[in-house]
Amino acid sequence: MYDGGKIIAGIIIFLAFALFPFYSNIGKADIKPPKPSLDTPVIKALKVKKCVEPEQYMRESHMQLLIKWRDSALRHAKRVYVNSNGEEYVISLQKTCLRCHSNRSEFCDRCHKYADVDPYCWDCHFSKAKQEEQR
């Protein structure tokens, strides 16, 4: 076996690439998911504290709901959302969602960082903090 050194080096390089997802995440699985902070003045002032859909649905499917809202508002000019209980809400990230969930860093960013996702909502929609930075 004349090329034994090259073969062994190739196997080591292959294993380094193949096992990268495993050794790059060592120790990250023990991190507990963050609990979104609902500690905003608007939510505290509300007598009935509920979102446009049930809490479990919003945890699992809020992005799908926002995409559905985007398509309804921008492509079909439909600006009213009727939830699973028959209640109507204005389709607006700024006026509906961010009215209560105004603490983006505590509510949105913590969970998105934990899940390692970078939503593109903020490409078009500005949070209050970002608007103040731009002034």
C-alpha positions as CSV (number, residue, x, y, z in Angstrom):
1,M,0.0,0.0,0.0
2,Y,2.0,2.9,-1.4
3,D,-0.7,5.6,-0.8
4,G,-1.6,4.6,2.8
5,G,-0.8,8.0,4.2
6,K,-3.0,9.8,1.7
7,I,-5.9,7.4,2.3
8,I,-5.7,7.8,6.1
9,A,-5.5,11.6,5.7
10,G,-8.5,11.5,3.3
11,I,-10.5,9.4,5.8
12,I,-9.7,11.8,8.7
13,I,-10.7,14.8,6.5
14,F,-13.9,13.1,5.5
15,L,-14.8,12.2,9.1
16,A,-14.0,15.8,10.2
17,F,-16.6,17.1,7.7
18,A,-19.1,14.3,8.3
19,L,-19.1,14.7,12.0
20,F,-19.0,18.6,12.1
21,P,-22.7,19.0,13.0
22,F,-22.2,16.8,16.0
23,Y,-19.1,18.2,17.5
24,S,-20.0,21.8,16.7
25,N,-23.2,21.5,18.8
26,I,-21.6,19.8,21.9
27,G,-23.0,21.4,25.0
28,K,-25.8,23.3,23.2
29,A,-28.5,20.7,23.8
30,D,-28.6,21.5,27.6
31,I,-29.7,25.1,27.0
32,K,-33.3,25.5,28.1
33,P,-35.7,27.3,25.7
34,P,-36.4,30.9,26.7
35,K,-39.8,31.8,28.1
36,P,-41.0,34.9,26.1
37,S,-41.5,37.9,28.4
38,L,-45.1,39.1,28.4
39,D,-44.1,41.9,30.7
40,T,-45.2,45.0,28.7
41,P,-47.4,47.9,29.8
42,V,-50.1,47.1,27.2
43,I,-50.4,43.4,28.2
44,K,-50.4,44.3,31.9
45,A,-53.2,46.8,31.3
46,L,-55.4,44.3,29.3
47,K,-58.1,42.6,31.3
48,V,-58.3,39.7,28.8
49,K,-54.9,38.5,27.9
50,K,-55.2,36.6,24.7
51,C,-53.5,36.6,21.3
52,V,-55.2,36.4,17.9
53,E,-55.0,32.6,18.2
54,P,-54.4,30.2,21.1
55,E,-51.0,30.3,22.7
56,Q,-49.9,26.8,21.6
57,Y,-50.8,27.6,18.0
58,M,-48.9,30.8,18.1
59,R,-45.8,29.1,19.5
60,E,-45.8,26.5,16.8
61,S,-47.2,28.3,13.8
62,H,-46.8,32.1,14.2
63,M,-44.5,32.4,11.1
64,Q,-47.0,30.5,8.9
65,L,-49.7,32.9,10.2
66,L,-47.6,35.9,9.5
67,I,-46.9,34.7,5.9
68,K,-50.7,34.0,5.5
69,W,-51.3,37.6,6.7
70,R,-48.7,39.0,4.4
71,D,-50.3,37.3,1.4
72,S,-53.8,38.3,2.4
73,A,-53.0,41.9,2.9
74,L,-50.6,42.5,0.1
75,R,-51.7,40.2,-2.6
76,H,-55.4,40.0,-2.0
77,A,-56.1,43.3,-0.3
78,K,-57.8,41.6,2.6
79,R,-57.0,43.4,5.8
80,V,-59.2,41.5,8.3
81,Y,-58.3,38.2,9.9
82,V,-61.0,36.0,11.4
83,N,-59.5,33.6,14.0
84,S,-60.6,30.1,15.0
85,N,-63.1,31.6,17.4
86,G,-64.7,33.9,14.8
87,E,-63.2,37.1,16.2
88,E,-61.9,39.7,13.8
89,Y,-58.4,41.3,13.9
90,V,-56.7,43.9,11.7
91,I,-54.0,42.2,9.7
92,S,-51.0,44.3,10.7
93,L,-47.7,43.3,12.3
94,Q,-47.2,46.8,13.6
95,K,-50.7,47.5,14.9
96,T,-51.8,44.1,16.0
97,C,-48.8,42.0,17.0
98,L,-46.4,44.7,18.1
99,R,-49.1,46.6,20.0
100,C,-48.8,44.0,22.8
101,H,-45.5,42.4,22.0
102,S,-43.6,45.7,21.9
103,N,-40.5,44.3,23.7
104,R,-38.9,42.8,20.7
105,S,-35.6,42.0,22.4
106,E,-37.3,40.1,25.2
107,F,-40.1,38.6,23.2
108,C,-39.0,37.9,19.7
109,D,-35.2,38.0,19.6
110,R,-34.6,35.6,22.5
111,C,-36.5,32.8,21.0
112,H,-35.3,33.4,17.4
113,K,-31.7,33.4,18.7
114,Y,-32.3,30.1,20.6
115,A,-33.8,28.5,17.5
116,D,-31.0,30.0,15.4
117,V,-33.4,31.6,12.9
118,D,-33.2,35.0,11.3
119,P,-36.7,36.1,10.3
120,Y,-36.9,38.7,7.6
121,C,-39.8,40.6,9.2
122,W,-37.6,43.4,10.2
123,D,-36.4,44.0,6.6
124,C,-39.6,46.0,6.1
125,H,-41.1,46.5,9.5
126,F,-39.3,48.6,12.0
127,S,-39.4,48.2,15.8
128,K,-39.6,51.4,17.9
129,A,-35.9,51.0,18.9
130,K,-34.7,50.8,15.3
131,Q,-36.8,53.8,14.4
132,E,-35.2,55.8,17.2
133,E,-31.7,54.7,16.1
134,Q,-32.4,56.0,12.5
135,R,-33.4,59.5,13.7
